[in-house]
Amino acid sequence: MRLTFIAVVAALIGTCSAPPSMLEQVMQLGELRVVTRNTPTSYFVTPDGPAGPEYDLVRGFADDLGVKLVIKTVENVAEILPQLSEGNVHMAAAGLSMTESRLEYLSFGYPYNTVDMHLIYKLGSGKPRSIEETVGRHIEVVAASSHSDMMEMLGAAYPELDWSENAAVEVVDLLEKVARGELDFTIADSTEFNIQRHFYPDLRIALDLDIADPIAWAFKKNDGDSLLARADRYLIRADRSGFVAQVNDRYFGHTEKFDYVGTRAFIRHFASRLPRYRPTFEGAADNTGVDWRLIAAIGYQESHWRSHAVSPTGVRGIMMLTQATADYLDIEDRMDPTSSIHGGARFIARQIERIPDSVDEPDRTWMALAAYNVGFNHIKDARQIVAWQGGDPDTWLDLSQALPLLAKQKWYSRVPYGYARGWEPVLYVNNIRSYYNIIIWLTENEIDAEADDAAQEEPAPKLIASTSGTGTDIL
């Protein structure tokens, strides 16, 4: 029978002359218990299992310790401190910045990332050029966050500011309120804003309130530094090896460049063009095992979901297949939407299969997308360049840096398949990743709306008089 956290501590105290360190408690328990937030910038669950930048890093730390990782999620940032102070978890990995108020209760480790802090407004509502110009308009922020600390500081300097903090929401909720015109301003970190602006293209940065704010893991103050020191050693190694950069690229790399006009057009086309082809994308997914939303994102990148699209180079149709690819797939009419979509789905599935087994997801899919664009043989060449440079050819981060070198004679002259416009597949993959994320977000909202409708249509519970005692049971 597995010992409980408290039982392990008690056993160690009874057998040791000194109280066990936090690291010793973790090792004896065989578990690293971590509190985090269920957000795109920290932790979330996909059909393939847990994911997120904090999850990837802390999972690596648990593996380094040789213990099981146990994740506890909280609804908002205000719940993190109680989890630590009550001893429910060993540490917090939730994208926390080192604010003065947190430093009173928490110890922070190695800063493995930085974020900029932005004041966000909606396009057309009037952009303030200074904090003074926000007076008379309302700012709402997440309670117990670095953003509320910032507002406390600004409020002391500008007492007339109208602001409030909300403990029941996350930043994404406040960004939606700003986008809907229900709120004048909110504050968001750059990582959060760069993701959410793809969903709300009218959001804009009004002011930069802080630049390069350090992000770190947090530990309960006065619990000793044994676990913190071990975490620091792990993160420093992960940073120097490039793993931290790989994680950041995996989750944030595609968000750094953004086209407001293009994103707004995409959301319009999702409503106007996609519905007629969506059943075909879904059918192609059933046949190939590739997510229909990814196939649709490829189709949008290729043709903006126009069945009669033709490029100057002769590729055509929704999935913009070359004649050679159409022949390989035994497709007679590239302009036929069903043939094109099913053919494109089979082709991307084939590229995913060809990527070496040593490549994990999601890097495997990003490499396959690049192969769809530039050809699998050029991917092989770029992997060779990565190896020559001492990088990791199994990571998209390193491969994306090597692909543009295929346009330089110094490199393309040394590889079997020669010259390629290697920067194009990198842009191609980043665009599709953005479209894919937007489709996921739009369809998840769609599912939520259907669930709400079903709940409203469901008949009210039947009331039956209880046969024992008094009152009524709801069955």
N, C-alpha and C positions, 0 to 999 in steps of 0.2 A: 504494500500500500504506500502510495507516494506521500511523503511528508509535506505538510502544509508549510507555508512561508513562516508563520509564527512558531510552529513546532521546531523547524530547523534552527531558527534563531535561539530558541530556548535550549535546544540540545547543545548547540555550540557554546552558549554561555556557561552551561553546566560542566563542560569538559575542558574549557580553556581558561587560562588565568586572566586573559584580557578579553573584552568583548570582541566578537568577530567583526572584521571590517566589512563594508558593503560588498566588496569584491568577493570576499570569502563566503558571504551569505548567498550571493548569486551562484557561485560555483557549487556550493553544497546543495542548494535547492535544485540546481540543474536547469534553471529557467532565468531568462532575462525579461523582466516585466517592464513594458514601455507604454507610456500614455502618449497618444497623438490625436490629431484632429482628422476627421473624415472630409478632406478637401483635396482638390487637384494638386495643390502644392505640398501636400504632406503624405496622405495615405488614402487609398480607395480600393475597392474590390472590383475586379473585372471578371468576365466569364472564365478566364484562365487562372484566376486566383488574385491574391493581394498584390498591389502595385503602389507606385508613388515614390518620389525622391527620398523621403524620410524612411520609407519601408526598405528600399534597396540598401540604403546605408546602414540602418540598424540591423537588418538581417545579416549583412556582412560582419557586423560587430559580434552578433550572437554566434555566428559560425567561427569567428576568430577565438571566442571564448570556449567554444565547444559545448554550448548549452542551447536549449530550446528557446525560441523567441515567442513570447506571449504579448500580443498587442491588445491594449484597451483603448477604445476610442471614446471621445467625449464630444458633446454637441457644440460646445463653444470654448474659447480660450480661457474663460473665467473658471472653468472646472478643472483646469490642469493643476494649479497650485494645491487645491485640496487633495487631489489624488496622491501627490508627492508628500504633503505634510502628514497625511494619515497613514503613510507607509503601504499604500495599496500597490505602488509601482516603485521601480528602482530609479527610473529616469524618465525624462520627457524629450521626445524628438518630434517637434511640432512646428518647426520654422520660427522659433522664438528669437527675438532680438533682446539684447542685454540692456533693458531699461533700468533707470534708477530705482523705480518701485519694485521691480523683480529682484534686483540685487540685494534687497533687504532680506529676502527669504530663500533665494536660490543661488547656487553656484553654477557658473557656466564654464563649459569646456572650450576646446579649440574652435575658433570661428571658421566653419567650412564653406561659408557662402556669405554674400552680401546682397542687400536689396536697397533700392531707392524708395523713398516714401513720397507718394504723390497726392495732391488734392485733386479730386476728379469732379468734372462737371459735364453737362450735356451740351453738345453742339447746338447753338442757337439760343441758349438761355443766358448768354452774356458771360464772357470769360473775364474773371478778375485778374488784374495785373499785379496785385499785392494782397496781403491779408486784410489790409484796411478796406479794400473794396468788397470783401465778403460780409461786412457789417450790414445787418438788416436782412440777411439771408441765412437759412438754417444749415448747419453742418451736423451730421449724425455719424457716429463711429461705433465700432465694436467695443463693448466694455472690457475693462481689465486687459487691454491690448496696448501695444506700443503707440497706437494711434490715439488712444485716450490720454496717454502720458503727454503726447505732443500737444493735444488740445488743452491740457492743464497748463502747460508752459505758455502756449499762445494766449490762453485766457487770462493769465496773470499779466501779460504785456498789453493785451487789448481787452479790458473788462467788458466792453460792449458787444463782444462776439456772442452770437446766438448758437449754442451747440448743445448736444446731448449725447449720452452713450447708451447703448442698448445691449443687454446681456443675453438676449434671446435670439440673436442673429449672427451670421457670419458675414464676411466682407462681400461675398457674392450676392447676398440678399440686398445689401445696401447699394451695391452697384446697379442691381436691377431696378431699385427704387429711383435712382438718379436717371437711369435710361428711360423710365416710364414718366418722368417729370413729377414724381411724387416727393422728391427730395432735391434740394439745391446742390449739396455737395456731400461727398464722403471722402475718406482717406483709404488708399489701397497701396500695398507694396507693389513694386514693379513686376514681380513674378505673378501675382494674382491678377493685376491689371492686364498684363500681356496675354494671359489666357482668356479672360472674360471679354476683352474688347473684340474678339472674333465673334462673340455672340451678340454684343451690343455695340455695333460700329459707330454709333453717335456719341459714345463716351470719349472724352478728351482729358488730357492732363492740363490743369489750370496752373498749378505751381508745384515745384519740387520743394518739399519740406525738409527732406534729409537725403543725403547721398551716401551710398556705400555703407549702410547700416549693417553691422555684423550679425550673422545668424549662427546660433550654436545650440548644442544639447544642454539641457538643464538638469541639475541634481539638487536634492534637498540640502539646504545649508546646514552646516555643523554635523553632517553625517560622515565626515572624513572624506578624503580625496582619492581613496584607492580605486574605486570604479571610474571616477572622472579621469584619473591619470591613465588608466588602461584604455579608456575611450579615446583620450587625446593621442596616445601612441598609435592606435588603430587609424584614426582619422588623418593623422599626419602621413602615415604610410599610404593610405588610400588617395590622399591628395597628390603626393609625389609620384605615385604610380599611374596617375591619370584616371583613376576610377571615379573620383568625385566629378571631374570634368565630363566623363562619360555619362554619369547619372544626370547631370544638369542638361547635357545635350539631349538625352533621351526624353526628358519631360518638358524642357523649355526651349530647346534649340530651334524648333519651328515657329516659336511665338515671337522671336525678336524682331523680325521684319513683318510689316503689316500694311496691307493696302485697304484703306477704308472704303474706297469706291468699289473695289472688286469684291469685298466681303458683303457689302450691302446688295450688290447685284446677285451674288451667290444666294443669299437668303431669299431674294425675290424669285430666283429661278427654282429654288427648292419647292416653292409653292406653285409656280406656274408651269414648269417644264417637267420636273421629276415625276409627278403622279402618273403620267401616261406610260412611263418606262419602269416605274418602281416594281411592279409585279415581275417584270422580266429580270431585273437585277436580283430580286429575291429568289427567282427560279434558278438563276445561274449560281447563286450561292448554295442552294440545295444540292446542285449537281457537282460542285467543286469543293465545298467545305470552306470557301473563302467568304469572309463577312461581306454581305451585300452592300453594306455602307462603304467598305473599302473599294469594292468594284465601282460603285456609283461615284466615289471621289475621283477615281482614275478617269471615269467617263467625263466628269466635269472638267478636269484638267485638260483632257484631250480635245473635247469638242463643245464644252458648255452645254452638254446634253442636246446637241443638234444632230439629227440622224443623217443629214445631207452635208455635213461639214467636209470640206476638202482643203488640204494644205497645198502650198506651192510645190512641195516635194512629192505629191501624189498619194500620201496617206489619206484615208477617208473613213467616214462613218463615225458613229458615237464613240467608239473606242480607238479610232484613227489607226487602223491596221494597215501595214504595208502589204503590197501584193504578195511578197514572199511569205509573210506571216500568215496571210489568208490561205495561200496554197498549202502551207504546213498544217494549218488547222482544217483544211478541206472546206473552206468557206467560198461559195460561189459569188455571193452578192454582199460586198462590204457595206453597202448603203442600207441593207435590211437591218433594222434595229435589233431584232431578236438574234439574228446570226452574229452581228457585231458584238453585242453584249455577252452572249454565251461564248463566243470566240475569245474575247478579251479576258473573260473570267478563267477560261481554260489556260490561256497564255500566262497570266499572272500566277496561277496555281503551279504551272510548270516551272516558272522561275523560282518560286518558293522551294520547290522540291530540289532544284539544282544547287541551291546555296548549301555549303558544307554543313554537316550535322553539328559541327563545333560552334556554330553561330546560334545564339539564343534569341528568343523574341524579346523586344520588338525589332532588334537590329536585323534579324533575318528578313522580316517583311520590308524594312527600308531598303535593304540591299536588293531584294527581289524587284521592288519598284524601280530602282535605278537600272537594273538589268532590263526591265520592260522598256525603259526609255533609250538606253544607250547600247544595249546588247550584253549578254552574259559574258562574252569573251573579254570585253573591256573591264568588266568587274574583276575578272581573274587577273588581268594586268595590273589593275589598281591595287589588288590585294598583294601582289608581288612587290609593288613599290612600297607599300606599308611595311612589309617584312624587311626589305632592304634598309628602310629608315629606322628599324628597331621598334616599330609600333606593333599594335595588335590588329591583325587583319580581320579578326572576328568581331570588331566593334565598328558600328556605323560612324562614330565620331572620327576615328582614324581614317576610315575609308573615304569619308566625305572630304577630308583634307588632301587625300592623295589623288582623287579623281581629276581635279583641275590640272594636275601635273601632266595628264595625258595630252594636253595641248602644247606642252613644251618639248622641243626637240631633244633636250638633254635626257628626258625620261621616255618619251614615246619611241625613240630610236632603240631603246634597250629592251622593249617588251614585244612579245610575239605579234600582237594585233595592232600595234602602231597608234597613229594619231586618233584622238577623239576630242570632241568639244566637251571636256570633262566637267566643266562647271554647270552644264545644262542639267544633267541628272540630279545634281545636288539641289538646284532650285526646284526641279520637278518634284523631288521627294518632299521637300519642305512645304510646297504648295498643297500636295495631296494630304499630308499630315494635318494641315490646317483645315482643309475641306472635310476630311474624315472626322475630326473632332467636332466640327460644327454640326455635321449630320448626326453624330451620336447625341449631341446636346439637344438638337431639335426633335429627334425621335424619342428621346427619354422624356421630354416634356409632353410629347404626344401620348406616351403610355400613361403618364401621370394624369393627363386630362381624361383618358378613357376610364381609368380607375375611379376618378371622381364621379364621372357620369354613371358608372355602374353602381357606385355606392348610393347615388341619389335615386336610382331606379329600383334598388333592392327594397322589398316590402319591409315595413316596420316590424320589430320583434313582436311575437305573440305573447300576450300577458295571460298567464294561467294562475289561478288562485292556488296558493300553497295548501297542501293537505296536512301540514304539520306546523304548529305555531301560528304566528300571525304574519301578515304582509304578503308580498307578491314576488314570485320568482320570474325572471326573464329567461325564456328558453329559446 
